[in-house]
Amino acid sequence: MSKLNYAEIGKRIKNKRKELSLTQEKLSEKLEVSPSYVSEIERGSSIPSLATLSKIGIVLDLSLDYLVYGVNVNNSDSTFSEFLKLIPEKNHKLYIKLCESISNTLKA
């Protein structure tokens, strides 16, 4: 698994915050953290805990998949295609079956 890109995570947070017309101060109030910590997260210079990322997701109405990996409904096809390219061709069917199985499990 690849390392997390905290600068990209921060960019996604900043973009959504701005889209919602929230200042860093307002977001920090909602998260119960300091404005400087929000700034550090947005710059990728501080690594937020899973609890903080989860809270950011709730406040900004973003999924953790999107926050952490940038995956959403609009780009999931290309994301899964990129994963498929990383897998040896002999394992493509297994990858697809695993995705189907996970999807069926999550539907329940």
Backbone as a chain_set.jsonl record, in Angstrom:
{"seq": "MSKLNYAEIGKRIKNKRKELSLTQEKLSEKLEVSPSYVSEIERGSSIPSLATLSKIGIVLDLSLDYLVYGVNVNNSDSTFSEFLKLIPEKNHKLYIKLCESISNTLKA", "coords": {"N": [[0.85, -1.18, 0.0], [0.512, 2.238, -0.725], [2.197, 5.148, 0.631], [0.515, 7.571, 2.631], [-0.499, 10.701, 1.331], [-0.177, 13.509, 2.817], [-0.188, 16.189, 2.157], [-1.882, 16.264, -0.046], [-4.244, 15.376, 1.144], [-4.667, 17.52, 2.855], [-5.091, 19.54, 0.929], [-7.53, 18.716, -0.178], [-9.187, 19.052, 2.03], [-8.938, 21.823, 2.477], [-9.943, 22.829, 0.018], [-12.641, 21.982, 0.129], [-13.463, 23.25, 2.465], [-13.234, 25.933, 1.696], [-15.075, 25.906, -0.402], [-17.392, 25.662, 1.056], [-17.433, 28.095, 2.194], [-16.152, 28.497, 4.649], [-14.08, 29.735, 7.198], [-10.723, 29.1, 8.392], [-10.775, 29.476, 11.086], [-13.508, 29.156, 11.78], [-13.873, 26.485, 11.03], [-12.051, 25.297, 12.772], [-13.295, 25.808, 15.221], [-15.575, 24.189, 15.005], [-14.339, 21.732, 14.944], [-13.131, 21.692, 17.337], [-10.428, 22.34, 17.739], [-7.303, 24.116, 17.41], [-7.007, 27.075, 15.303], [-4.488, 27.227, 14.106], [-3.733, 24.571, 14.027], [-5.542, 23.525, 12.164], [-4.602, 24.89, 9.935], [-2.035, 23.741, 9.728], [-2.751, 21.081, 9.133], [-4.01, 21.471, 6.651], [-1.846, 22.303, 5.136], [-0.389, 20.042, 5.128], [1.591, 19.613, 6.931], [1.153, 18.616, 9.401], [0.08, 15.623, 10.89], [-3.057, 14.422, 11.052], [-5.065, 12.678, 13.496], [-6.955, 9.608, 13.166], [-9.431, 9.972, 14.34], [-9.671, 12.759, 14.237], [-9.623, 13.163, 11.451], [-11.961, 11.813, 10.812], [-13.85, 13.428, 12.098], [-13.468, 15.794, 10.658], [-14.384, 14.914, 8.193], [-17.099, 14.526, 8.799], [-17.916, 17.155, 9.513], [-17.348, 18.553, 7.131], [-18.791, 17.116, 5.351], [-17.648, 14.952, 3.879], [-16.45, 11.857, 2.62], [-14.337, 9.415, 4.211], [-12.86, 7.923, 2.402], [-12.647, 9.715, 0.283], [-11.335, 11.884, 1.548], [-8.856, 10.717, 2.368], [-7.855, 9.238, 0.14], [-8.796, 10.504, -2.113], [-10.849, 9.393, -3.535], [-13.953, 9.236, -5.023], [-17.409, 8.974, -6.062], [-17.384, 10.061, -8.61], [-14.801, 9.63, -9.62], [-14.161, 6.989, -9.217], [-14.12, 4.859, -11.066], [-11.782, 5.273, -12.621], [-9.92, 5.083, -10.597], [-10.137, 2.39, -9.71], [-9.393, 1.191, -12.089], [-6.728, 1.979, -12.242], [-5.686, 0.556, -10.059], [-6.084, -2.017, -11.06], [-4.249, -2.068, -13.147], [-1.904, -2.332, -11.745], [-1.823, -4.905, -10.934], [-0.818, -8.22, -11.693], [-1.756, -9.616, -14.849], [-2.815, -12.206, -14.745], [-4.167, -12.212, -12.36], [-6.352, -10.556, -12.592], [-9.079, -11.377, -12.854], [-9.545, -12.398, -10.303], [-9.243, -10.079, -8.76], [-11.471, -8.596, -9.668], [-13.54, -10.307, -8.849], [-13.148, -10.162, -6.085], [-13.746, -7.456, -5.649], [-16.456, -7.486, -6.366], [-17.439, -9.212, -4.382], [-16.881, -7.757, -2.055], [-18.484, -5.545, -2.552], [-21.033, -6.726, -2.545], [-21.141, -7.583, 0.112], [-21.078, -5.12, 1.471], [-23.499, -4.049, 0.707], [-25.386, -5.259, 2.228]], "CA": [[0.0, 0.0, 0.0], [1.321, 3.442, -0.827], [2.165, 6.056, 1.775], [-0.492, 8.618, 2.535], [0.007, 12.011, 0.938], [-0.864, 14.438, 3.716], [-0.375, 17.461, 1.453], [-3.093, 16.102, -0.866], [-5.365, 15.336, 2.089], [-4.854, 18.914, 3.259], [-5.679, 20.289, -0.196], [-8.95, 18.352, -0.281], [-9.86, 19.698, 3.159], [-8.955, 23.263, 2.207], [-10.867, 23.102, -1.086], [-14.015, 21.817, 0.584], [-13.71, 24.317, 3.434], [-13.469, 27.159, 0.928], [-16.338, 25.705, -1.129], [-18.458, 25.894, 2.038], [-17.216, 29.453, 2.711], [-15.743, 28.431, 6.047], [-12.715, 30.151, 7.507], [-10.021, 28.137, 9.224], [-11.229, 29.697, 12.461], [-14.827, 28.517, 11.946], [-13.673, 25.041, 10.992], [-11.377, 24.888, 14.011], [-14.316, 25.809, 16.281], [-16.415, 22.997, 14.831], [-13.514, 20.563, 15.23], [-12.601, 21.86, 18.686], [-8.97, 22.389, 17.671], [-6.849, 25.49, 17.163], [-6.905, 27.458, 13.885], [-3.148, 26.914, 13.595], [-3.714, 23.133, 13.733], [-6.242, 23.372, 10.887], [-3.656, 25.365, 8.926], [-0.999, 22.713, 9.585], [-3.355, 19.944, 8.434], [-4.229, 21.862, 5.259], [-0.537, 22.373, 4.475], [0.215, 18.714, 5.148], [2.742, 19.603, 7.839], [0.747, 17.92, 10.613], [-0.663, 14.399, 10.575], [-4.21, 14.313, 11.943], [-5.466, 11.339, 13.929], [-8.138, 9.078, 12.484], [-10.59, 10.621, 14.966], [-9.761, 14.117, 13.69], [-10.029, 13.04, 10.049], [-13.363, 11.442, 10.816], [-14.605, 14.624, 12.47], [-13.391, 16.691, 9.499], [-15.301, 14.355, 7.204], [-18.472, 14.807, 9.229], [-18.156, 18.598, 9.436], [-17.305, 19.008, 5.736], [-19.606, 16.185, 4.571], [-16.757, 14.24, 2.971], [-16.151, 10.495, 3.06], [-12.932, 9.16, 4.507], [-12.239, 7.503, 1.14], [-12.285, 10.911, -0.465], [-10.32, 12.641, 2.292], [-7.562, 10.05, 2.419], [-7.357, 8.785, -1.159], [-9.338, 11.285, -3.22], [-11.768, 8.547, -4.286], [-15.38, 9.486, -4.868], [-18.215, 8.34, -7.111], [-17.016, 10.607, -9.92], [-13.524, 9.15, -10.133], [-13.884, 5.632, -8.748], [-13.784, 3.981, -12.194], [-10.367, 5.417, -12.961], [-9.136, 4.602, -9.462], [-10.095, 0.938, -9.773], [-8.607, 0.839, -13.275], [-5.32, 2.142, -11.879], [-5.339, -0.604, -9.234], [-6.046, -3.179, -11.944], [-2.985, -2.01, -13.899], [-0.805, -2.704, -10.862], [-1.953, -6.329, -10.635], [-0.509, -9.072, -12.855], [-2.96, -9.949, -15.631], [-3.378, -13.491, -14.301], [-4.971, -11.983, -11.154], [-7.422, -9.59, -12.858], [-10.39, -11.949, -12.528], [-9.625, -12.476, -8.843], [-9.476, -8.705, -8.301], [-12.867, -8.251, -9.975], [-14.382, -11.112, -7.951], [-13.014, -9.582, -4.743], [-14.519, -6.212, -5.644], [-17.874, -7.872, -6.352], [-17.734, -9.77, -3.069], [-16.901, -6.634, -1.1], [-19.68, -4.745, -2.854], [-22.206, -7.463, -2.053], [-21.093, -7.552, 1.583], [-21.4, -3.778, 1.935], [-24.91, -3.76, 0.4], [-26.225, -5.848, 3.276]], "C": [[0.89, 1.236, 0.0], [1.176, 4.3, 0.422], [1.092, 7.111, 1.548], [0.167, 9.937, 2.186], [-0.769, 13.061, 1.733], [-1.054, 15.816, 3.086], [-1.646, 17.403, 0.599], [-4.339, 16.048, 0.017], [-5.695, 16.761, 2.516], [-5.494, 19.758, 2.177], [-7.169, 19.991, -0.33], [-9.756, 19.016, 0.837], [-10.006, 21.197, 2.892], [-9.955, 23.608, 1.101], [-12.323, 23.011, -0.652], [-14.389, 22.904, 1.586], [-14.026, 25.617, 2.712], [-14.78, 27.085, 0.146], [-17.529, 25.995, -0.217], [-18.38, 27.285, 2.667], [-16.937, 29.463, 4.207], [-14.322, 28.965, 6.178], [-12.041, 29.038, 8.299], [-10.476, 28.263, 10.674], [-12.568, 29.003, 12.719], [-14.688, 26.998, 11.956], [-13.028, 24.563, 12.289], [-12.353, 24.862, 15.19], [-15.159, 24.544, 16.212], [-15.657, 21.719, 15.187], [-12.974, 20.554, 16.654], [-11.081, 21.69, 18.72], [-8.573, 23.841, 17.404], [-6.825, 25.796, 15.666], [-5.532, 27.117, 13.3], [-3.026, 25.42, 13.263], [-4.422, 22.847, 12.406], [-5.311, 23.791, 9.749], [-2.562, 24.329, 8.663], [-1.523, 21.498, 8.83], [-3.513, 20.278, 6.953], [-2.92, 21.956, 4.474], [0.144, 21.006, 4.394], [1.404, 18.616, 6.069], [2.416, 18.95, 9.181], [-0.114, 16.728, 10.213], [-1.819, 14.263, 11.556], [-4.486, 12.864, 12.321], [-6.671, 10.891, 13.104], [-9.396, 9.739, 13.038], [-10.776, 12.036, 14.403], [-10.187, 14.079, 12.233], [-11.517, 12.702, 9.942], [-14.243, 12.646, 11.126], [-14.609, 15.643, 11.335], [-14.369, 16.221, 8.43], [-16.75, 14.654, 7.536], [-18.805, 16.284, 9.04], [-18.236, 19.078, 7.992], [-18.144, 18.14, 4.804], [-18.783, 15.519, 3.463], [-16.52, 12.835, 3.512], [-14.665, 10.371, 3.373], [-12.195, 8.685, 3.257], [-11.788, 8.716, 0.336], [-11.189, 11.693, 0.249], [-8.94, 12.012, 2.156], [-7.001, 9.733, 1.031], [-7.867, 9.596, -2.348], [-10.322, 10.504, -4.072], [-13.198, 8.942, -3.973], [-16.113, 8.849, -6.034], [-17.766, 8.808, -8.491], [-15.711, 10.06, -10.474], [-13.197, 7.711, -9.754], [-13.525, 4.68, -9.888], [-12.302, 4.066, -12.53], [-9.479, 4.914, -11.829], [-9.018, 3.086, -9.504], [-9.32, 0.454, -10.989], [-7.117, 0.951, -12.987], [-4.854, 0.982, -11.006], [-5.174, -1.839, -10.104], [-4.742, -3.22, -12.733], [-1.793, -2.46, -13.055], [-0.752, -4.208, -10.58], [-1.572, -7.139, -11.876], [-1.798, -9.539, -13.534], [-3.614, -11.254, -15.182], [-4.277, -13.333, -13.072], [-6.131, -11.002, -11.371], [-8.803, -10.126, -12.48], [-10.586, -12.041, -11.016], [-9.918, -11.1, -8.255], [-10.935, -8.301, -8.506], [-13.815, -9.017, -9.055], [-14.322, -10.575, -6.514], [-13.817, -8.293, -4.626], [-16.016, -6.504, -5.593], [-18.278, -8.381, -4.975], [-17.817, -8.669, -2.01], [-18.152, -5.8, -1.305], [-20.94, -5.426, -2.317], [-22.273, -7.461, -0.532], [-21.54, -6.184, 2.115], [-22.849, -3.386, 1.65], [-25.815, -4.204, 1.541], [-26.323, -4.987, 4.497]], "O": [[1.922, 1.255, 0.671], [0.196, 4.207, 1.161], [0.804, 7.491, 0.413], [1.25, 10.256, 2.676], [-1.877, 13.447, 1.361], [-1.986, 16.535, 3.446], [-2.396, 18.377, 0.53], [-5.374, 16.615, -0.334], [-6.86, 17.158, 2.537], [-6.345, 20.6, 2.464], [-7.972, 20.894, -0.566], [-10.873, 19.485, 0.613], [-11.086, 21.762, 3.067], [-10.722, 24.562, 1.229], [-13.141, 23.854, -1.017], [-15.506, 23.419, 1.559], [-14.97, 26.321, 3.069], [-15.507, 28.073, 0.042], [-18.552, 26.511, -0.668], [-19.16, 27.616, 3.56], [-17.424, 30.326, 4.937], [-13.463, 28.667, 5.347], [-12.708, 28.14, 8.814], [-10.552, 27.271, 11.398], [-12.746, 28.345, 13.744], [-15.298, 26.311, 12.775], [-13.422, 23.534, 12.838], [-12.252, 23.996, 16.059], [-15.425, 23.905, 17.23], [-16.244, 20.749, 15.668], [-12.432, 19.553, 17.122], [-10.525, 21.01, 19.582], [-9.436, 24.693, 17.195], [-6.646, 24.893, 14.849], [-5.43, 26.759, 12.127], [-2.309, 25.043, 12.336], [-3.958, 22.025, 11.616], [-5.242, 23.12, 8.72], [-2.206, 24.071, 7.513], [-0.823, 20.943, 7.983], [-3.185, 19.459, 6.094], [-2.903, 21.71, 3.267], [1.133, 20.837, 3.68], [2.157, 17.644, 6.008], [3.307, 18.753, 10.007], [-0.938, 16.822, 9.302], [-1.607, 14.019, 12.744], [-4.181, 11.942, 11.565], [-7.317, 11.696, 12.434], [-10.324, 10.034, 12.285], [-11.899, 12.457, 14.126], [-11.027, 14.877, 11.816], [-12.231, 13.237, 9.094], [-15.27, 12.851, 10.479], [-15.628, 16.283, 11.076], [-15.091, 17.022, 7.836], [-17.538, 14.995, 6.654], [-19.845, 16.626, 8.478], [-19.081, 19.907, 7.656], [-18.203, 18.398, 3.601], [-19.16, 15.519, 2.291], [-16.402, 12.644, 4.723], [-13.844, 11.131, 2.86], [-11.023, 9.014, 3.073], [-10.688, 8.739, -0.218], [-10.22, 12.118, -0.38], [-7.966, 12.704, 1.86], [-5.814, 9.935, 0.777], [-7.413, 9.391, -3.474], [-10.609, 10.895, -5.204], [-13.607, 8.981, -2.813], [-15.486, 8.245, -6.905], [-17.77, 8.024, -9.44], [-15.532, 10.028, -11.692], [-12.067, 7.262, -9.952], [-12.707, 3.78, -9.697], [-11.642, 3.041, -12.705], [-8.4, 4.376, -12.079], [-7.922, 2.546, -9.351], [-8.66, -0.584, -10.93], [-6.33, 0.116, -13.433], [-3.747, 0.476, -11.19], [-4.239, -2.618, -9.915], [-4.191, -4.297, -12.962], [-0.785, -2.916, -13.596], [0.238, -4.716, -10.055], [-1.96, -6.784, -12.989], [-2.797, -9.819, -12.873], [-4.836, -11.387, -15.237], [-5.069, -14.227, -12.773], [-6.823, -10.655, -10.414], [-9.601, -9.421, -11.862], [-11.682, -11.788, -10.514], [-10.747, -10.972, -7.355], [-11.556, -7.729, -7.61], [-14.779, -8.451, -8.54], [-15.336, -10.543, -5.817], [-14.489, -8.064, -3.62], [-16.756, -5.847, -4.861], [-19.338, -8.023, -4.462], [-18.722, -8.665, -1.175], [-18.804, -5.397, -0.341], [-21.799, -4.783, -1.714], [-23.356, -7.349, 0.043], [-22.289, -6.105, 3.089], [-23.374, -2.476, 2.292], [-26.865, -3.611, 1.79], [-26.996, -5.357, 5.46]]}, "num_chains": 1, "name": "protein.A"}
